[in-house]
Amino acid sequence: MNLSSNELRHLLTTSDPAAIDALTAEARHVRDEVYGRRVFMRGLIEITNHCRNNCLYCGIRRDAHCRRYRLTPEQILDCCRIGHALGFRTFVLQGGEDAWFTDEVLCTLIRDIKRQYPDCAVTLSLGERGRDSFARLRDAGADRYLLRHETADRTHYGLLHPAEMSFDHRMQCLRDLRDLGFQVGAGFMVGSPHQTVDTLLEDLAFISDFRPEMVGIGPFIPADGTPFEHERAGSVELTLRLLAIIRLLHPHVLLPATTALGTLHPTGRERAVEAGANVVMPNLSPQDTRALYAIYNNKLSTGSEAAESLADLRLRMQAIGYEVPVDRGDFA
């Protein structure tokens, strides 16, 4: 659907309940036309909370005083074994930018996963790397790469990141990933410090132009010990509205109901699905490390966020009329 800048501004700012209800109803209709009433699951494995970067909002930033951990390849493969038995057919390896995970380590790990579980997709979410590195990971068998652009506004980007990080490099990484044949995920935080309606319009314009296969958005939640620890959390309602808008702008997009929504609202996942989302990412990480991947305060890692509660997640989705199939859930 083509929406003008003025129409998007109205959808972002209106307080008319009827207009908001119509927006989410249309998003559900568009999503169901493309994917049916199916919500795809990915098994999230948080492989390391070491990070070389010092992003101002992140609880595992370089300067954070947190207990660090790093999973071994054997631990990661064990998570995949458990996940496959539970019915997961996509594994998402997520972590900070940790130099220990060299191309050689990651390529060996990807090949092992693909050899043991040839019916599964491997998704990486490991931050910025060079084009040659991305190419090696793709050649090893990685299918998808998630790299939130964080904001499409250059000035806003500079307010969220230290001077050593580059807006241009982040955008180049996304272009390189697309060129190399990855299914690419982008995304941003809703309500991040200094964000305005104009910066959100730039994000929506970027998504409409770049058309990533996946867009991950969730409300900003402050993290203790960061420069933004006293900032106010983002709005659940605005996040849901943006999910619906993104679905209309990009009907085929894979759109997660993020953990951040579930952190701020007890039925955040269900409300996201009812606003057009169609992906959930239960946590497959070892239970003793989940709380250590504290990118923001009070991040959920148990309950319906945990892979062990998959039956509960399915029941919660069924209660609102959706199924969670055993499926890779590829971009349609």
C-alpha positions as CSV (number, residue, x, y, z in Angstrom):
1,M,0.0,0.0,0.0
2,N,1.3,3.4,-0.9
3,L,0.8,6.0,1.9
4,S,1.9,9.6,1.6
5,S,4.0,11.4,4.2
6,N,0.9,13.3,5.3
7,E,-1.1,10.1,5.6
8,L,1.6,8.4,7.6
9,R,2.0,11.5,9.9
10,H,-1.8,11.3,10.6
11,L,-1.6,7.6,11.4
12,L,1.3,8.2,13.8
13,T,-0.4,11.1,15.6
14,T,-4.1,10.5,15.5
15,S,-5.9,9.9,18.8
16,D,-9.1,8.7,17.1
17,P,-9.8,5.2,18.4
18,A,-11.9,4.3,15.3
19,A,-9.0,5.2,13.0
20,I,-6.5,3.2,15.1
21,D,-8.9,0.2,15.1
22,A,-9.3,0.4,11.3
23,L,-5.6,0.5,10.9
24,T,-4.9,-2.6,12.9
25,A,-7.9,-4.4,11.3
26,E,-6.5,-3.7,7.8
27,A,-3.0,-4.8,8.9
28,R,-4.4,-8.2,10.1
29,H,-6.3,-8.6,6.8
30,V,-3.2,-7.9,4.7
31,R,-1.0,-10.2,6.8
32,D,-3.6,-13.0,6.6
33,E,-3.9,-12.6,2.8
34,V,-0.1,-13.2,2.5
35,Y,0.7,-15.7,5.3
36,G,-2.7,-17.0,6.5
37,R,-3.3,-17.2,10.3
38,R,0.1,-18.5,11.0
39,V,2.7,-17.2,13.4
40,F,6.2,-18.5,12.8
41,M,8.6,-19.3,15.6
42,R,12.4,-18.9,15.7
43,G,14.6,-20.3,18.4
44,L,16.7,-17.5,19.9
45,I,20.1,-18.4,21.1
46,E,22.0,-15.5,22.8
47,I,25.5,-16.7,22.3
48,T,27.5,-13.9,23.9
49,N,27.1,-10.7,25.9
50,H,30.6,-9.5,25.2
51,C,30.5,-6.4,22.9
52,R,33.1,-4.0,21.5
53,N,30.6,-1.3,21.0
54,N,29.4,1.4,23.5
55,C,25.9,2.2,22.3
56,L,24.4,4.7,24.7
57,Y,21.2,2.6,25.2
58,C,22.5,-0.9,25.6
59,G,22.9,-2.8,28.9
60,I,25.7,-5.0,27.5
61,R,27.7,-2.0,26.1
62,R,31.5,-2.1,26.4
63,D,31.5,0.0,29.5
64,A,28.6,-1.9,31.2
65,H,29.4,-3.4,34.6
66,C,27.7,-6.7,33.9
67,R,28.7,-10.3,34.3
68,R,30.0,-11.5,30.9
69,Y,29.5,-14.9,29.3
70,R,30.2,-16.6,26.0
71,L,28.6,-19.9,24.9
72,T,30.9,-22.6,23.4
73,P,30.1,-24.0,20.0
74,E,29.2,-27.2,21.8
75,Q,26.7,-25.4,24.0
76,I,25.1,-23.7,20.9
77,L,24.7,-27.0,19.2
78,D,23.1,-28.4,22.3
79,C,20.6,-25.6,22.2
80,C,19.9,-26.4,18.6
81,R,19.4,-30.1,19.5
82,I,16.9,-29.2,22.2
83,G,15.2,-26.7,19.9
84,H,14.8,-29.1,16.9
85,A,13.2,-31.7,19.2
86,L,10.7,-29.0,20.3
87,G,9.8,-28.1,16.7
88,F,12.0,-25.1,15.9
89,R,13.1,-24.9,12.3
90,T,14.9,-21.6,12.5
91,F,17.8,-20.8,14.9
92,V,18.7,-17.2,15.6
93,L,22.3,-16.8,16.9
94,Q,22.3,-13.4,18.5
95,G,25.0,-11.6,20.4
96,G,27.2,-8.5,20.9
97,E,30.1,-7.8,18.6
98,D,32.4,-10.3,20.2
99,A,35.8,-10.8,18.5
100,W,36.1,-14.3,19.9
101,F,33.5,-15.4,17.3
102,T,35.8,-15.2,14.3
103,D,34.7,-16.1,10.8
104,E,36.4,-19.5,11.2
105,V,34.5,-20.2,14.4
106,L,31.2,-19.1,13.0
107,C,31.5,-20.8,9.7
108,T,32.4,-24.1,11.3
109,L,29.4,-23.7,13.6
110,I,27.0,-22.8,10.8
111,R,28.1,-25.8,8.8
112,D,27.7,-28.1,11.8
113,I,24.1,-26.8,12.3
114,K,23.2,-27.2,8.7
115,R,24.7,-30.7,8.5
116,Q,22.9,-31.9,11.6
117,Y,19.6,-30.0,10.9
118,P,19.3,-29.6,7.1
119,D,15.6,-28.7,7.4
120,C,16.4,-25.6,9.4
121,A,17.4,-22.0,8.6
122,V,20.2,-20.3,10.4
123,T,19.8,-16.6,11.2
124,L,22.6,-14.4,12.5
125,S,22.3,-11.2,14.5
126,L,25.9,-10.4,15.5
127,G,26.2,-6.7,14.6
128,E,28.4,-5.1,12.0
129,R,31.1,-7.0,10.1
130,G,33.0,-6.4,6.9
131,R,31.6,-7.5,3.5
132,D,34.2,-10.3,3.2
133,S,33.1,-11.6,6.6
134,F,29.5,-11.5,5.6
135,A,30.4,-13.4,2.3
136,R,32.1,-16.2,4.2
137,L,29.2,-16.6,6.6
138,R,26.8,-16.7,3.6
139,D,29.0,-19.3,1.8
140,A,29.0,-21.4,5.0
141,G,25.2,-21.6,4.8
142,A,23.7,-18.8,6.9
143,D,20.3,-17.9,5.5
144,R,19.4,-14.6,7.2
145,Y,21.0,-11.7,9.0
146,L,19.3,-9.3,11.3
147,L,20.9,-5.9,11.8
148,R,18.7,-3.2,13.1
149,H,19.4,0.1,11.4
150,E,18.3,1.8,14.7
151,T,17.3,5.0,13.0
152,A,17.3,6.2,9.4
153,D,18.1,9.7,10.5
154,R,21.8,10.5,10.5
155,T,21.6,13.1,13.2
156,H,19.5,10.9,15.5
157,Y,21.9,8.0,14.9
158,G,24.7,10.2,16.3
159,L,22.7,10.9,19.4
160,L,22.3,7.2,20.1
161,H,25.8,6.0,19.5
162,P,29.4,7.1,20.3
163,A,31.4,9.0,17.7
164,E,33.4,5.9,16.8
165,M,30.3,4.3,15.2
166,S,29.2,5.2,11.7
167,F,25.7,5.7,10.3
168,D,27.2,5.2,6.8
169,H,28.8,1.9,7.8
170,R,25.6,0.6,9.3
171,M,23.7,1.3,6.1
172,Q,26.5,-0.1,4.0
173,C,26.4,-3.4,6.0
174,L,22.7,-3.7,5.2
175,R,23.4,-3.2,1.5
176,D,26.2,-5.7,1.5
177,L,24.0,-8.3,3.2
178,R,21.3,-7.8,0.5
179,D,23.9,-8.0,-2.3
180,L,25.3,-11.3,-0.9
181,G,21.9,-13.0,-0.9
182,F,20.9,-12.9,2.7
183,Q,17.3,-12.5,3.8
184,V,17.9,-9.2,5.6
185,G,16.3,-7.9,8.8
186,A,16.4,-4.2,9.8
187,G,14.5,-2.3,12.5
188,F,14.5,0.3,15.2
189,M,13.4,1.2,18.8
190,V,10.2,3.0,19.3
191,G,10.5,5.9,21.7
192,S,14.3,6.0,21.8
193,P,15.7,9.3,23.2
194,H,15.5,12.2,20.8
195,Q,13.1,10.4,18.5
196,T,10.5,12.5,16.8
197,V,7.6,11.9,14.4
198,D,10.0,13.1,11.6
199,T,12.6,10.6,12.5
200,L,9.9,7.9,12.5
201,L,8.8,9.0,9.0
202,E,12.4,8.6,7.9
203,D,12.4,5.0,9.3
204,L,9.2,4.2,7.4
205,A,10.6,5.7,4.2
206,F,13.8,3.6,4.6
207,I,11.7,0.4,5.1
208,S,9.5,1.2,2.1
209,D,12.6,1.8,-0.1
210,F,15.0,-0.9,1.2
211,R,12.2,-3.5,1.7
212,P,14.0,-5.8,4.2
213,E,12.6,-9.3,4.5
214,M,12.2,-8.8,8.3
215,V,11.6,-5.7,10.4
216,G,12.1,-5.9,14.2
217,I,10.7,-3.0,16.2
218,G,10.0,-2.8,19.9
219,P,9.6,-0.1,22.5
220,F,12.8,1.5,23.9
221,I,13.4,0.3,27.5
222,P,16.1,1.9,29.5
223,A,19.0,-0.1,30.9
224,D,20.7,0.5,34.2
225,G,24.2,2.0,34.1
226,T,23.8,3.5,30.6
227,P,23.6,7.2,29.7
228,F,19.9,6.7,29.0
229,E,19.1,4.8,32.2
230,H,16.7,7.5,33.4
231,E,14.9,8.1,30.1
232,R,11.3,7.1,29.8
233,A,10.4,3.8,28.1
234,G,8.8,3.9,24.7
235,S,5.0,3.5,24.1
236,V,3.4,0.1,23.7
237,E,0.5,1.7,21.8
238,L,2.8,3.5,19.4
239,T,4.8,0.4,18.8
240,L,1.6,-1.5,17.9
241,R,0.5,1.3,15.6
242,L,3.9,1.2,13.8
243,L,3.7,-2.6,13.4
244,A,0.4,-2.1,11.6
245,I,1.7,0.7,9.4
246,I,4.8,-1.4,8.5
247,R,2.5,-4.3,7.5
248,L,0.6,-2.1,5.2
249,L,3.7,-0.5,3.7
250,H,5.4,-3.9,3.2
251,P,2.7,-6.7,3.1
252,H,5.1,-9.6,2.8
253,V,7.4,-8.6,5.6
254,L,8.2,-11.0,8.5
255,L,7.3,-8.9,11.6
256,P,8.2,-10.1,15.1
257,A,6.2,-9.7,18.2
258,T,9.2,-8.7,20.2
259,T,10.3,-9.6,23.8
260,A,10.3,-5.8,24.6
261,L,6.6,-5.6,24.0
262,G,6.1,-8.6,26.3
263,T,8.3,-7.0,28.9
264,L,6.1,-3.8,29.0
265,H,2.7,-5.5,28.6
266,P,1.5,-8.9,29.8
267,T,-0.2,-9.7,26.5
268,G,2.3,-7.7,24.4
269,R,2.9,-10.6,22.0
270,E,-0.8,-11.3,21.4
271,R,-1.5,-7.6,20.8
272,A,1.4,-7.4,18.4
273,V,0.0,-10.4,16.4
274,E,-3.4,-8.7,16.3
275,A,-1.6,-5.6,14.9
276,G,0.0,-7.5,12.0
277,A,3.0,-9.3,13.5
278,N,3.6,-12.9,12.5
279,V,6.9,-14.1,14.2
280,V,7.7,-15.0,17.8
281,M,11.2,-15.8,19.1
282,P,11.2,-18.0,22.3
283,N,14.5,-18.2,24.1
284,L,16.5,-21.4,23.6
285,S,19.6,-20.1,25.4
286,P,20.8,-22.0,28.5
287,Q,18.7,-21.0,31.4
288,D,21.7,-19.9,33.5
289,T,22.7,-17.3,30.9
290,R,19.4,-15.8,29.9
291,A,19.3,-13.2,32.6
292,L,22.8,-12.1,31.7
293,Y,21.8,-11.0,28.2
294,A,20.4,-7.8,29.8
295,I,20.2,-5.4,27.0
296,Y,17.5,-3.5,28.9
297,N,15.9,-3.6,32.3
298,N,13.7,-6.5,33.3
299,K,14.0,-8.4,30.0
300,L,11.8,-11.4,29.9
301,S,13.5,-14.8,29.6
302,T,11.0,-17.1,31.3
303,G,7.3,-17.8,30.9
304,S,6.0,-17.6,27.3
305,E,9.3,-16.0,26.3
306,A,11.1,-19.4,27.0
307,A,11.3,-22.3,24.6
308,E,10.3,-24.7,27.4
309,S,6.9,-23.0,27.5
310,L,6.2,-23.6,23.8
311,A,2.9,-25.3,24.7
312,D,1.8,-22.2,26.5
313,L,2.8,-20.0,23.6
314,R,0.8,-22.1,21.2
315,L,-2.3,-22.0,23.5
316,R,-2.0,-18.2,23.7
317,M,-1.8,-17.9,20.0
318,Q,-4.7,-20.3,19.5
319,A,-6.8,-18.2,21.9
320,I,-6.6,-15.3,19.5
321,G,-7.2,-17.5,16.4
322,Y,-3.6,-18.3,15.2
323,E,-1.5,-21.4,14.8
324,V,2.2,-21.9,15.4
325,P,3.4,-24.4,12.7
326,V,6.6,-26.4,12.6
327,D,8.0,-24.4,9.7
328,R,11.1,-22.4,8.7
329,G,8.8,-19.5,8.1
330,D,10.5,-18.1,5.0
331,F,9.7,-14.7,3.5
332,A,6.8,-15.2,1.1
